[in-house]
């Protein structure tokens, strides 16, 4: 599956996302406690949305230097973002999720952390053709 | 299993599958298999499950904290008598070291992956 990171200016909540996604997409499942992790959609090509709401400072120990850390932060146009984790096989499924989520989080910024690294606004992701 | 790996839409998972099968034929039990378990925190797809290992494949170069994901997979693996390995060829060394201190095994090349598996896939 492809790893995506979603950046927002406020925490993403499982309940808000679940309610919106459930109105638009079939086969959405949430955990029993919707304030915890994971919304997933079943079927052959599954997607998973995890609610970690991490901050950049959580990743400091994973960088060689503070300069490298700051340079990575500067790639993301949201100041002090909340970071959540999404997995999907296909861009068409990612686009379905993103199209719904950007109505709740209009500032949503997307990073695709795979061999074909990509980052941009939610709308830019929707407007881009991907080969997966 | 070969077709499932080939059709996985994740070329690196297929590559890892082929490498493992070439060294340990018949050892791969599942590819992109969804499991549900309290340790995993809900239904979760695991990239490659062999007789003795659970292998998570990460092709990205950016480090975003997947620790909760890895910890859950590791606890699940151990509950099944398996070891947990993350194959992350592009992950920076410092990140691998940091995860290592947290008890997560990360390898960045096939030699290390196979050597780690050799101790267990017998």
gemmi code that builds the backbone of each chain (N, CA, C; Angstrom):
import gemmi

chains = {
    "A": [
        ("UNK", (0.850, -1.184, 0.000), (0.000, 0.000, 0.000), (0.890, 1.239, 0.000)),
        ("UNK", (0.326, 2.323, -0.464), (1.082, 3.570, -0.460), (0.832, 4.329, 0.840)),
        ("UNK", (1.895, 4.929, 1.349), (1.792, 5.731, 2.573), (1.524, 7.180, 2.214)),
        ("UNK", (0.505, 7.733, 2.811), (0.192, 9.150, 2.667), (0.260, 9.801, 4.043)),
        ("UNK", (0.601, 11.065, 4.049), (0.498, 11.850, 5.269), (-0.396, 13.047, 4.995)),
        ("UNK", (-1.330, 13.251, 5.892), (-2.250, 14.380, 5.780), (-1.875, 15.418, 6.823)),
        ("UNK", (-1.742, 16.654, 6.371), (-1.380, 17.755, 7.261), (-2.558, 18.694, 7.377)),
        ("UNK", (-2.916, 19.020, 8.602), (-4.027, 19.941, 8.844), (-3.608, 20.938, 9.921)),
        ("UNK", (-4.351, 22.023, 10.015), (-3.996, 23.049, 11.001), (-4.657, 22.789, 12.352)),
        ("UNK", (-5.557, 21.832, 12.383), (-6.166, 21.438, 13.656), (-6.281, 19.919, 13.660)),
        ("UNK", (-6.460, 19.315, 14.836), (-6.487, 17.847, 14.859), (-7.632, 17.294, 14.021)),
        ("UNK", (-7.344, 16.200, 13.340), (-8.396, 15.470, 12.630), (-9.091, 14.573, 13.651)),
        ("UNK", (-10.408, 14.577, 13.603), (-11.120, 13.705, 14.535), (-11.780, 12.571, 13.754)),
        ("UNK", (-11.696, 11.391, 14.366), (-12.244, 10.213, 13.704), (-13.738, 10.378, 13.460)),
        ("UNK", (-14.443, 10.949, 14.420), (-15.893, 11.037, 14.278), (-16.291, 11.942, 13.123)),
        ("UNK", (-15.654, 13.123, 13.042), (-15.994, 14.038, 11.935), (-15.710, 13.391, 10.586)),
        ("UNK", (-14.565, 12.739, 10.509), (-14.193, 12.115, 9.239), (-15.120, 10.952, 8.916)),
        ("UNK", (-15.389, 10.127, 9.912), (-16.242, 8.964, 9.677), (-17.623, 9.400, 9.192)),
        ("UNK", (-18.207, 10.376, 9.877), (-19.560, 10.820, 9.502), (-19.593, 11.306, 8.063)),
        ("UNK", (-18.604, 12.076, 7.663), (-18.578, 12.604, 6.291), (-18.300, 11.506, 5.271)),
        ("UNK", (-17.339, 10.659, 5.571), (-16.982, 9.597, 4.631), (-18.127, 8.599, 4.491)),
        ("UNK", (-18.793, 8.328, 5.598), (-19.866, 7.330, 5.588), (-21.031, 7.774, 4.702)),
        ("UNK", (-21.172, 9.099, 4.543), (-22.241, 9.604, 3.681), (-21.900, 9.462, 2.197)),
        ("UNK", (-20.613, 9.281, 1.904), (-20.172, 9.338, 0.506), (-19.653, 8.015, -0.027)),
        ("UNK", (-19.101, 7.185, 0.843), (-18.378, 5.998, 0.389), (-18.990, 4.765, 1.062)),
        ("UNK", (-19.165, 3.714, 0.256), (-19.702, 2.456, 0.815), (-18.616, 1.740, 1.594)),
        ("UNK", (-19.052, 0.833, 2.461), (-18.142, -0.093, 3.159), (-17.138, 0.609, 4.058)),
        ("UNK", (-17.516, 1.761, 4.612), (-16.634, 2.410, 5.579), (-16.807, 1.699, 6.925)),
        ("UNK", (-15.717, 1.409, 7.581), (-15.771, 0.842, 8.923), (-14.979, 1.747, 9.855)),
        ("UNK", (-15.468, 1.910, 11.067), (-14.671, 2.630, 12.060), (-14.415, 1.720, 13.236)),
        ("UNK", (-13.493, 2.096, 14.100), (-13.323, 1.324, 15.323), (-14.490, 1.627, 16.250)),
        ("UNK", (-14.662, 0.781, 17.251), (-15.798, 0.963, 18.151), (-15.771, 2.337, 18.793)),
        ("UNK", (-14.580, 2.736, 19.217), (-14.427, 4.062, 19.790), (-13.889, 4.976, 18.705)),
        ("UNK", (-14.753, 5.800, 18.148), (-14.367, 6.586, 16.974), (-13.405, 7.717, 17.309)),
        ("UNK", (-13.043, 7.864, 18.569), (-11.991, 8.823, 18.870), (-10.623, 8.172, 18.776)),
        ("UNK", (-10.632, 6.892, 18.550), (-9.358, 6.195, 18.405), (-8.987, 6.084, 16.947)),
        ("UNK", (-8.129, 5.194, 16.666), (-7.574, 5.125, 15.329), (-8.506, 4.445, 14.347)),
        ("UNK", (-8.251, 4.688, 13.169), (-8.626, 3.944, 12.001), (-10.051, 4.019, 11.504)),
        ("UNK", (-10.148, 4.518, 10.350), (-11.328, 4.327, 9.527), (-10.829, 3.512, 8.360)),
        ("UNK", (-11.536, 2.521, 7.949), (-11.077, 1.738, 6.810), (-12.245, 1.470, 5.881)),
        ("UNK", (-11.920, 1.282, 4.647), (-12.928, 0.898, 3.675), (-12.521, -0.434, 3.107)),
        ("UNK", (-13.468, -1.339, 3.031), (-13.152, -2.706, 2.635), (-13.194, -2.897, 1.140)),
        ("UNK", (-13.499, -4.085, 0.755), (-13.474, -4.398, -0.663), (-12.087, -4.849, -1.078)),
        ("UNK", (-11.886, -5.000, -2.337), (-10.628, -5.540, -2.834), (-9.463, -4.593, -2.569)),
        ("UNK", (-9.662, -3.313, -2.819), (-8.574, -2.345, -2.635), (-8.876, -1.519, -1.395)),
        ("UNK", (-8.281, -1.925, -0.279), (-8.619, -1.297, 0.990), (-7.854, -0.004, 1.172)),
        ("UNK", (-8.436, 0.879, 1.953), (-7.751, 2.103, 2.361), (-7.933, 2.229, 3.862)),
        ("UNK", (-6.957, 2.846, 4.499), (-7.026, 2.997, 5.956), (-6.637, 4.418, 6.320)),
        ("UNK", (-7.376, 5.021, 7.215), (-7.057, 6.358, 7.716), (-6.854, 6.250, 9.218)),
        ("UNK", (-5.674, 6.671, 9.653), (-5.297, 6.541, 11.058), (-5.234, 7.925, 11.685)),
        ("UNK", (-5.656, 8.036, 12.924), (-5.699, 9.337, 13.584), (-4.629, 9.407, 14.667)),
        ("UNK", (-3.437, 9.794, 14.273), (-2.353, 9.943, 15.242), (-2.229, 11.386, 15.732)),
        ("UNK", (-2.572, 12.341, 14.865), (-2.423, 13.771, 15.188), (-1.051, 14.071, 15.793)),
        ("UNK", (-0.012, 13.624, 15.117), (1.351, 13.878, 15.580), (1.801, 15.261, 15.136)),
        ("UNK", (2.893, 15.696, 15.753), (3.479, 17.009, 15.425), (4.889, 16.792, 14.903)),
        ("UNK", (5.391, 17.761, 14.197), (6.731, 17.628, 13.628), (7.784, 17.357, 14.701)),
        ("UNK", (7.572, 17.939, 15.867), (8.558, 17.751, 16.936), (8.689, 16.279, 17.339)),
        ("UNK", (7.653, 15.494, 17.057), (7.723, 14.064, 17.374), (8.787, 13.358, 16.532)),
        ("UNK", (9.206, 13.997, 15.430), (10.121, 13.328, 14.510), (11.562, 13.834, 14.631)),
        ("UNK", (11.820, 14.697, 15.599), (13.141, 15.345, 15.641), (14.281, 14.352, 15.710)),
        ("UNK", (14.096, 13.278, 16.447), (15.185, 12.316, 16.630), (15.460, 11.484, 15.391)),
        ("UNK", (14.670, 11.705, 14.332), (14.854, 10.921, 13.128), (15.650, 11.672, 12.068)),
        ("UNK", (16.143, 12.859, 12.440), (16.897, 13.676, 11.493), (18.349, 13.817, 11.933)),
        ("UNK", (19.232, 13.938, 10.921), (20.660, 14.068, 11.210), (20.964, 15.394, 11.888)),
        ("UNK", (20.214, 16.409, 11.535), (20.538, 17.734, 12.057), (19.284, 18.569, 12.176)),
        ("UNK", (19.387, 19.638, 12.944), (18.260, 20.548, 13.072), (17.963, 21.231, 11.735)),
        ("UNK", (19.021, 21.476, 10.965), (18.824, 22.132, 9.658), (17.988, 21.241, 8.748)),
        ("UNK", (18.313, 19.973, 8.754), (17.572, 19.025, 7.923), (16.113, 18.953, 8.385)),
        ("UNK", (15.938, 18.953, 9.690), (14.595, 18.918, 10.266), (13.799, 20.147, 9.841)),
        ("UNK", (14.407, 21.326, 9.961), (13.710, 22.563, 9.599), (13.419, 22.615, 8.101)),
        ("UNK", (14.341, 22.114, 7.298), (14.121, 22.102, 5.846), (12.926, 21.221, 5.486)),
        ("UNK", (12.797, 20.116, 6.202), (11.671, 19.229, 5.936), (10.359, 19.887, 6.363)),
        ("UNK", (10.379, 20.563, 7.503), (9.183, 21.289, 7.960), (8.773, 22.352, 6.957)),
        ("UNK", (9.782, 23.008, 6.351), (9.488, 24.112, 5.434), (8.793, 23.651, 4.165)),
        ("UNK", (8.856, 22.354, 3.877), (8.168, 21.850, 2.685), (6.652, 21.939, 2.841)),
        ("UNK", (6.204, 21.929, 4.090), (4.770, 21.882, 4.354), (4.294, 23.296, 4.663)),
        ("UNK", (3.339, 23.827, 3.906), (2.957, 25.228, 4.079), (2.097, 25.512, 5.304)),
        ("UNK", (1.726, 24.510, 6.068), (0.916, 24.725, 7.267), (1.850, 24.891, 8.460)),
        ("UNK", (1.617, 25.948, 9.244), (2.451, 26.181, 10.410), (1.998, 25.259, 11.534)),
        ("UNK", (2.923, 24.548, 12.118), (2.629, 23.649, 13.239), (1.474, 22.691, 12.918)),
        ("UNK", (1.623, 21.904, 11.880), (0.510, 21.050, 11.467), (0.298, 19.853, 12.388)),
        ("UNK", (-0.887, 19.299, 12.275), (-1.181, 17.978, 12.836), (-1.033, 16.977, 11.691)),
        ("UNK", (-0.427, 15.850, 12.011), (-0.041, 14.916, 10.957), (-0.728, 13.576, 11.188)),
        ("UNK", (-1.434, 13.140, 10.168), (-2.117, 11.852, 10.249), (-1.752, 10.988, 9.057)),
        ("UNK", (-2.087, 9.735, 9.175), (-1.515, 8.707, 8.320), (-2.623, 8.020, 7.533)),
        ("UNK", (-2.394, 7.880, 6.255), (-3.395, 7.270, 5.380), (-2.691, 6.272, 4.481)),
        ("UNK", (-3.347, 5.155, 4.221), (-2.786, 4.155, 3.320), (-3.807, 3.810, 2.255)),
        ("UNK", (-3.372, 3.673, 1.052), (-4.262, 3.285, -0.038), (-3.446, 2.627, -1.135)),
        ("UNK", (-4.118, 1.793, -1.911), (-3.444, 1.182, -3.057), (-3.517, 2.092, -4.279)),
        ("UNK", (-4.685, 2.694, -4.448), (-4.938, 3.381, -5.723), (-5.192, 4.865, -5.496)),
        ("UNK", (-4.757, 5.663, -6.455), (-4.977, 7.108, -6.343), (-6.468, 7.426, -6.423)),
        ("UNK", (-7.249, 6.623, -7.135), (-8.686, 6.908, -7.234), (-9.334, 6.823, -5.850)),
        ("UNK", (-8.874, 5.897, -5.029), (-9.423, 5.774, -3.673), (-8.922, 6.909, -2.787)),
        ("UNK", (-7.651, 7.251, -2.925), (-7.120, 8.382, -2.163), (-7.889, 9.648, -2.514)),
        ("UNK", (-8.199, 9.814, -3.786), (-8.932, 11.015, -4.209), (-10.343, 11.038, -3.621)),
        ("UNK", (-10.962, 9.883, -3.505), (-12.301, 9.853, -2.909), (-12.246, 10.317, -1.457)),
        ("UNK", (-11.240, 9.833, -0.728), (-11.082, 10.255, 0.664), (-10.775, 11.750, 0.732)),
        ("UNK", (-9.816, 12.170, -0.070), (-9.350, 13.560, 0.010), (-10.460, 14.529, -0.376)),
        ("UNK", (-11.252, 14.181, -1.366), (-12.337, 15.070, -1.802), (-13.330, 15.312, -0.673)),
        ("UNK", (-13.554, 14.303, 0.148), (-14.469, 14.449, 1.288), (-13.779, 15.209, 2.422)),
        ("UNK", (-12.557, 14.810, 2.735), (-11.867, 15.390, 3.885), (-11.570, 16.865, 3.701)),
        ("UNK", (-11.336, 17.311, 2.466), (-10.987, 18.714, 2.281), (-12.189, 19.630, 2.501)),
        ("UNK", (-13.375, 19.063, 2.545), (-14.541, 19.892, 2.900), (-14.538, 20.191, 4.391)),
        ("UNK", (-13.997, 19.269, 5.177), (-13.915, 19.491, 6.631), (-12.634, 20.261, 6.962)),
        ("UNK", (-11.575, 19.937, 6.256), (-10.257, 20.542, 6.493), (-9.794, 21.182, 5.185)),
        ("UNK", (-10.260, 22.384, 4.860), (-9.921, 22.981, 3.559), (-8.438, 23.242, 3.378)),
        ("UNK", (-7.670, 23.304, 4.463), (-6.241, 23.551, 4.354), (-5.464, 22.249, 4.123)),
        ("UNK", (-6.158, 21.136, 4.031), (-5.511, 19.824, 3.953), (-4.358, 19.798, 2.952)),
        ("UNK", (-3.216, 19.324, 3.412), (-2.015, 19.189, 2.557), (-1.628, 17.725, 2.551)),
        ("UNK", (-1.210, 17.256, 1.372), (-1.012, 15.817, 1.174), (0.448, 15.525, 0.831)),
        ("UNK", (0.978, 14.490, 1.442), (2.330, 14.035, 1.113), (2.246, 12.537, 0.817)),
        ("UNK", (2.781, 12.136, -0.326), (2.819, 10.718, -0.672), (4.232, 10.244, -0.410)),
        ("UNK", (4.398, 9.426, 0.580), (5.729, 9.016, 0.995), (6.044, 7.629, 0.454)),
        ("UNK", (6.236, 7.591, -0.856), (6.601, 6.342, -1.497), (7.760, 6.632, -2.434)),
        ("UNK", (8.173, 5.607, -3.203), (9.286, 5.801, -4.134), (9.034, 7.016, -5.030)),
        ("UNK", (7.781, 7.160, -5.457), (7.404, 8.331, -6.252), (6.898, 9.424, -5.329)),
        ("UNK", (7.816, 10.033, -4.595), (7.457, 11.017, -3.586), (6.734, 12.205, -4.226)),
        ("UNK", (5.695, 12.679, -3.546), (4.906, 13.804, -4.071), (4.328, 14.558, -2.889)),
        ("UNK", (4.207, 15.887, -3.016), (3.468, 16.625, -1.989), (2.791, 17.830, -2.621)),
        ("UNK", (1.648, 18.201, -2.064), (0.899, 19.329, -2.608), (-0.409, 19.512, -1.857)),
        ("UNK", (-1.169, 20.505, -2.258), (-2.457, 20.729, -1.616), (-3.412, 19.599, -1.994)),
        ("UNK", (-4.502, 19.516, -1.252), (-5.494, 18.483, -1.551), (-6.022, 18.655, -2.978)),
        ("UNK", (-6.290, 19.903, -3.357), (-6.805, 20.150, -4.703), (-5.782, 19.763, -5.770)),
        ("UNK", (-4.512, 20.033, -5.499), (-3.467, 19.635, -6.454), (-3.431, 18.121, -6.600)),
        ("UNK", (-3.635, 17.415, -5.501), (-3.650, 15.949, -5.607), (-4.817, 15.501, -6.482)),
        ("UNK", (-5.979, 16.124, -6.260), (-7.150, 15.749, -7.062), (-6.940, 16.060, -8.547)),
        ("UNK", (-6.183, 17.097, -8.815), (-5.979, 17.524, -10.208), (-4.843, 16.792, -10.918)),
        ("UNK", (-4.112, 15.962, -10.184), (-2.943, 15.282, -10.753), (-3.295, 13.854, -11.149)),
        ("UNK", (-2.791, 13.434, -12.309), (-2.961, 12.037, -12.729), (-1.797, 11.215, -12.185)),
        ("UNK", (-2.112, 10.138, -11.498), (-1.078, 9.256, -10.976), (-1.180, 7.901, -11.667)),
        ("UNK", (-0.089, 7.183, -11.707), (-0.103, 5.896, -12.426), (-0.319, 4.708, -11.496)),
        ("UNK", (-0.968, 4.977, -10.332), (-1.276, 3.849, -9.460), (-2.743, 3.879, -9.082)),
    ],
    "B": [
        ("UNK", (0.033, -17.437, -4.826), (0.691, -16.412, -4.024), (1.506, -15.472, -4.925)),
        ("UNK", (2.128, -16.055, -5.941), (2.905, -15.229, -6.873), (1.997, -14.204, -7.529)),
        ("UNK", (0.837, -14.620, -7.987), (-0.083, -13.697, -8.664), (-0.573, -12.625, -7.713)),
        ("UNK", (-0.822, -13.011, -6.468), (-1.296, -12.028, -5.493), (-0.221, -10.967, -5.257)),
        ("UNK", (1.018, -11.431, -5.156), (2.112, -10.481, -4.945), (2.281, -9.590, -6.185)),
        ("UNK", (2.197, -10.191, -7.339), (2.404, -9.432, -8.578), (1.297, -8.414, -8.783)),
        ("UNK", (0.092, -8.759, -8.367), (-1.047, -7.865, -8.559), (-1.237, -6.904, -7.394)),
        ("UNK", (-0.282, -6.834, -6.509), (-0.476, -6.065, -5.287), (-0.433, -4.552, -5.509)),
        ("UNK", (-0.069, -4.121, -6.689), (0.035, -2.693, -6.993), (1.124, -1.998, -6.189)),
        ("UNK", (1.920, -2.738, -5.534), (3.051, -2.178, -4.798), (4.285, -2.902, -5.319)),
        ("UNK", (5.001, -2.294, -6.243), (6.102, -3.020, -6.895), (7.199, -3.451, -5.934)),
        ("UNK", (7.403, -2.688, -4.863), (8.462, -3.079, -3.933), (8.049, -4.320, -3.147)),
        ("UNK", (6.788, -4.424, -2.786), (6.322, -5.635, -2.097), (6.548, -6.858, -2.980)),
        ("UNK", (6.271, -6.720, -4.266), (6.482, -7.843, -5.197), (7.956, -8.201, -5.276)),
        ("UNK", (8.785, -7.186, -5.304), (10.230, -7.396, -5.367), (10.729, -8.126, -4.119)),
        ("UNK", (10.242, -7.705, -2.965), (10.638, -8.347, -1.704), (10.143, -9.794, -1.683)),
        ("UNK", (8.914, -9.981, -2.125), (8.343, -11.334, -2.190), (9.234, -12.254, -3.026)),
        ("UNK", (9.623, -11.786, -4.209), (10.446, -12.611, -5.105), (11.793, -12.933, -4.466)),
        ("UNK", (12.363, -11.944, -3.794), (13.648, -12.157, -3.142), (13.534, -13.212, -2.055)),
        ("UNK", (12.497, -13.109, -1.237), (12.326, -14.065, -0.146), (12.060, -15.462, -0.689)),
        ("UNK", (11.205, -15.535, -1.668), (10.864, -16.856, -2.223), (12.058, -17.506, -2.915)),
        ("UNK", (12.948, -16.688, -3.462), (14.124, -17.270, -4.127), (15.068, -17.898, -3.104)),
        ("UNK", (15.070, -17.348, -1.885), (15.975, -17.868, -0.853), (15.293, -18.901, 0.043)),
        ("UNK", (14.010, -18.708, 0.274), (13.257, -19.614, 1.153), (11.975, -20.043, 0.420)),
        ("UNK", (12.087, -20.901, -0.548), (10.929, -21.273, -1.361), (9.786, -21.803, -0.521)),
        ("UNK", (8.620, -21.284, -0.789), (7.421, -21.753, -0.088), (7.220, -21.156, 1.279)),
        ("UNK", (8.102, -20.230, 1.681), (8.003, -19.710, 3.045), (6.945, -18.618, 3.186)),
        ("UNK", (6.607, -17.949, 2.077), (5.640, -16.844, 2.167), (4.228, -17.429, 2.243)),
        ("UNK", (3.529, -17.085, 3.296), (2.174, -17.586, 3.510), (1.124, -16.598, 2.985)),
        ("UNK", (1.371, -15.305, 3.191), (0.392, -14.292, 2.814), (1.105, -13.061, 2.271)),
        ("UNK", (0.448, -12.407, 1.336), (0.900, -11.109, 0.840), (-0.283, -10.152, 0.914)),
        ("UNK", (-0.058, -8.978, 1.472), (-1.124, -7.982, 1.630), (-2.380, -8.592, 2.251)),
        ("UNK", (-2.185, -9.238, 3.346), (-3.268, -9.931, 4.019), (-3.826, -9.061, 5.131)),
        ("UNK", (-5.138, -8.961, 5.184), (-5.735, -8.170, 6.261), (-5.914, -9.059, 7.481)),
        ("UNK", (-5.410, -8.573, 8.606), (-5.566, -9.272, 9.869), (-6.256, -8.331, 10.841)),
        ("UNK", (-6.977, -8.917, 11.785), (-7.614, -8.105, 12.820), (-7.159, -8.637, 14.169)),
        ("UNK", (-6.705, -7.757, 15.000), (-6.131, -8.193, 16.274), (-6.044, -6.989, 17.192)),
        ("UNK", (-6.158, -7.265, 18.495), (-6.086, -6.138, 19.445), (-4.732, -5.452, 19.384)),
        ("UNK", (-3.667, -6.222, 19.080), (-2.345, -5.608, 19.019), (-2.225, -4.665, 17.823)),
        ("UNK", (-2.936, -4.983, 16.760), (-2.849, -4.174, 15.550), (-3.738, -2.932, 15.634)),
        ("UNK", (-4.635, -2.907, 16.601), (-5.502, -1.741, 16.750), (-6.594, -1.672, 15.716)),
        ("UNK", (-7.045, -2.814, 15.257), (-8.113, -2.820, 14.269), (-7.672, -3.610, 13.050)),
        ("UNK", (-8.529, -3.719, 12.036), (-8.130, -4.449, 10.830), (-6.936, -3.766, 10.177)),
        ("UNK", (-6.006, -4.565, 9.756), (-4.744, -4.015, 9.294), (-4.171, -4.928, 8.227)),
        ("UNK", (-3.657, -4.324, 7.163), (-3.002, -5.143, 6.143), (-1.529, -5.310, 6.486)),
        ("UNK", (-1.090, -6.542, 6.421), (0.318, -6.827, 6.630), (0.929, -7.178, 5.285)),
        ("UNK", (2.088, -6.631, 5.007), (2.649, -6.754, 3.664), (3.024, -8.190, 3.325)),
        ("UNK", (3.902, -8.785, 4.113), (4.355, -10.153, 3.818), (4.398, -10.930, 5.130)),
        ("UNK", (3.759, -12.081, 5.120), (3.797, -12.972, 6.288), (4.420, -14.281, 5.839)),
        ("UNK", (5.504, -14.652, 6.502), (6.124, -15.943, 6.219), (5.885, -16.868, 7.400)),
        ("UNK", (6.493, -18.033, 7.333), (6.282, -18.990, 8.428), (6.795, -18.434, 9.750)),
        ("UNK", (7.857, -17.620, 9.671), (8.465, -17.157, 10.918), (8.562, -15.632, 11.038)),
        ("UNK", (8.141, -14.912, 10.023), (8.350, -13.458, 10.042), (7.135, -12.692, 9.554)),
        ("UNK", (7.033, -11.469, 10.060), (6.099, -10.499, 9.470), (6.939, -9.330, 8.988)),
        ("UNK", (6.835, -9.046, 7.710), (7.705, -8.043, 7.093), (6.867, -6.890, 6.591)),
        ("UNK", (7.198, -5.699, 7.067), (6.549, -4.473, 6.602), (7.494, -3.816, 5.618)),
        ("UNK", (6.975, -3.481, 4.465), (7.790, -2.900, 3.405), (7.496, -1.408, 3.310)),
        ("UNK", (8.538, -0.605, 3.424), (8.382, 0.853, 3.342), (9.335, 1.374, 2.279)),
        ("UNK", (8.781, 1.969, 1.221), (9.661, 2.446, 0.149), (9.944, 3.929, 0.261)),
        ("UNK", (9.289, 4.631, 1.176), (9.427, 6.078, 1.249), (10.747, 6.525, 1.850)),
        ("UNK", (11.121, 7.753, 1.500), (12.368, 8.301, 2.031), (12.138, 9.251, 3.197)),
        ("UNK", (10.921, 9.760, 3.317), (10.631, 10.684, 4.405), (10.342, 9.895, 5.666)),
        ("UNK", (10.811, 10.430, 6.766), (10.546, 9.758, 8.028), (9.387, 10.443, 8.713)),
        ("UNK", (8.298, 9.724, 8.787), (7.184, 10.161, 9.610), (6.946, 9.017, 10.575)),
        ("UNK", (6.592, 9.369, 11.727), (6.666, 8.383, 12.808), (5.624, 7.296, 12.614)),
        ("UNK", (6.075, 6.149, 12.219), (5.175, 5.012, 12.112), (5.282, 4.117, 13.307)),
        ("UNK", (5.796, 4.669, 14.416), (6.137, 3.814, 15.548), (4.949, 3.037, 16.063)),
        ("UNK", (3.811, 3.695, 16.162), (2.639, 2.972, 16.683), (2.301, 1.809, 15.770)),
        ("UNK", (2.405, 2.062, 14.478), (2.134, 1.006, 13.508), (3.112, -0.140, 13.698)),
        ("UNK", (4.413, 0.201, 13.787), (5.428, -0.845, 13.904), (5.303, -1.594, 15.233)),
        ("UNK", (5.032, -0.866, 16.307), (4.916, -1.518, 17.617), (3.763, -2.505, 17.616)),
        ("UNK", (2.645, -2.107, 17.041), (1.480, -2.994, 16.973), (1.788, -4.244, 16.166)),
        ("UNK", (2.474, -4.043, 15.029), (2.835, -5.193, 14.197), (3.781, -6.120, 14.946)),
        ("UNK", (4.722, -5.527, 15.682), (5.707, -6.336, 16.405), (5.015, -7.159, 17.485)),
        ("UNK", (4.113, -6.519, 18.228), (3.404, -7.268, 19.284), (2.567, -8.374, 18.665)),
        ("UNK", (1.941, -8.080, 17.546), (1.151, -9.105, 16.850), (2.057, -10.255, 16.421)),
        ("UNK", (3.199, -9.908, 15.813), (4.131, -10.941, 15.344), (4.569, -11.825, 16.514)),
        ("UNK", (4.954, -11.193, 17.608), (5.445, -11.959, 18.748), (4.356, -12.835, 19.354)),
        ("UNK", (3.121, -12.329, 19.313), (2.018, -13.144, 19.842), (1.794, -14.392, 18.995)),
        ("UNK", (2.290, -14.350, 17.753), (2.163, -15.492, 16.838), (3.472, -16.271, 16.723)),
        ("UNK", (4.430, -15.956, 17.583), (5.715, -16.663, 17.542), (6.580, -16.279, 16.343)),
        ("UNK", (6.358, -15.091, 15.803), (7.139, -14.658, 14.631), (7.981, -13.432, 15.016)),
        ("UNK", (8.933, -13.114, 14.152), (9.679, -11.871, 14.346), (9.165, -10.822, 13.367)),
        ("UNK", (9.365, -9.577, 13.729), (8.883, -8.460, 12.920), (10.080, -7.730, 12.336)),
        ("UNK", (10.056, -7.533, 11.027), (11.139, -6.818, 10.349), (10.519, -5.756, 9.458)),
        ("UNK", (11.104, -4.576, 9.468), (10.705, -3.528, 8.525), (11.791, -3.437, 7.464)),
        ("UNK", (11.400, -3.593, 6.218), (12.334, -3.424, 5.105), (12.115, -2.030, 4.541)),
        ("UNK", (13.105, -1.163, 4.720), (12.963, 0.257, 4.339), (14.256, 0.725, 3.683)),
        ("UNK", (14.417, 0.460, 2.389), (15.703, 0.736, 1.750), (16.075, 2.215, 1.674)),
        ("UNK", (15.071, 3.113, 1.753), (15.403, 4.534, 1.614), (15.375, 5.279, 2.953)),
        ("UNK", (15.116, 4.568, 3.998), (15.037, 5.254, 5.289), (16.435, 5.661, 5.734)),
        ("UNK", (16.610, 6.917, 6.153), (17.943, 7.358, 6.580), (18.474, 6.542, 7.753)),
        ("UNK", (19.778, 6.429, 7.810), (20.425, 5.628, 8.854), (20.031, 6.091, 10.245)),
        ("UNK", (19.990, 7.407, 10.446), (19.683, 7.899, 11.789), (18.276, 7.473, 12.207)),
        ("UNK", (17.370, 7.449, 11.261), (16.007, 7.013, 11.585), (15.998, 5.532, 11.937)),
        ("UNK", (16.769, 4.744, 11.184), (16.838, 3.314, 11.491), (17.435, 3.109, 12.888)),
        ("UNK", (18.438, 3.915, 13.209), (19.051, 3.806, 14.544), (18.050, 4.171, 15.630)),
        ("UNK", (17.293, 5.235, 15.395), (16.313, 5.675, 16.395), (15.245, 4.614, 16.599)),
        ("UNK", (14.750, 4.061, 15.507), (13.777, 2.976, 15.643), (14.400, 1.772, 16.342)),
        ("UNK", (15.670, 1.519, 16.026), (16.362, 0.390, 16.652), (16.389, 0.507, 18.166)),
        ("UNK", (16.625, 1.736, 18.639), (16.646, 1.966, 20.088), (15.269, 1.741, 20.693)),
        ("UNK", (14.249, 1.862, 19.861), (12.881, 1.651, 20.343), (12.454, 0.195, 20.169)),
        ("UNK", (13.391, -0.632, 19.744), (13.099, -2.056, 19.648), (12.518, -2.510, 18.329)),
        ("UNK", (12.557, -1.632, 17.319), (12.017, -1.990, 16.005), (13.188, -2.331, 15.083)),
        ("UNK", (13.116, -3.494, 14.474), (14.182, -3.950, 13.575), (13.919, -3.438, 12.168)),
        ("UNK", (14.870, -2.654, 11.662), (14.720, -2.108, 10.309), (15.966, -2.466, 9.512)),
        ("UNK", (15.769, -3.035, 8.337), (16.891, -3.337, 7.459), (16.720, -2.552, 6.174)),
        ("UNK", (17.848, -2.284, 5.518), (17.783, -1.412, 4.345), (18.267, -2.084, 3.065)),
        ("UNK", (18.607, -3.352, 3.154), (19.019, -4.046, 1.936), (18.655, -5.517, 2.045)),
        ("UNK", (18.665, -6.183, 0.885), (18.203, -7.575, 0.861), (19.159, -8.511, 1.591)),
        ("UNK", (20.430, -8.184, 1.577), (21.388, -9.045, 2.289), (21.038, -9.107, 3.775)),
        ("UNK", (20.806, -7.941, 4.354), (20.476, -7.902, 5.782), (19.128, -8.553, 6.048)),
        ("UNK", (18.178, -8.355, 5.133), (16.858, -8.965, 5.309), (16.981, -10.483, 5.321)),
        ("UNK", (17.685, -11.012, 4.337), (17.825, -12.473, 4.230), (18.590, -13.032, 5.424)),
        ("UNK", (19.656, -12.329, 5.807), (20.441, -12.809, 6.952), (19.603, -12.841, 8.225)),
        ("UNK", (18.770, -11.808, 8.395), (17.919, -11.767, 9.577), (16.912, -12.911, 9.528)),
        ("UNK", (16.388, -13.184, 8.353), (15.387, -14.244, 8.220), (16.012, -15.628, 8.350)),
        ("UNK", (17.286, -15.753, 7.928), (17.960, -17.066, 7.917), (17.936, -17.710, 9.294)),
        ("UNK", (18.059, -16.866, 10.318), (18.097, -17.399, 11.679), (16.768, -18.032, 12.060)),
        ("UNK", (15.690, -17.664, 11.348), (14.368, -18.083, 11.788), (13.642, -18.984, 10.775)),
        ("UNK", (13.879, -18.749, 9.492), (13.146, -19.525, 8.480), (13.875, -20.834, 8.208)),
        ("UNK", (13.675, -21.791, 9.071), (14.349, -23.062, 8.846), (13.341, -24.163, 8.655)),
    ],
}
model = gemmi.Model(1)
for chain_id, residues in chains.items():
    chain = gemmi.Chain(chain_id)
    for i, (resn, *xyz) in enumerate(residues, 1):
        res = gemmi.Residue()
        res.name, res.seqid = resn, gemmi.SeqId(i, " ")
        for name, pos in zip(("N", "CA", "C"), xyz):
            atom = gemmi.Atom()
            atom.name, atom.element = name, gemmi.Element(name[0])
            atom.pos, atom.b_iso = gemmi.Position(*pos), 0.0
            res.add_atom(atom)
        chain.add_residue(res)
    model.add_chain(chain)
structure = gemmi.Structure()
structure.add_model(model)
structure.setup_entities()
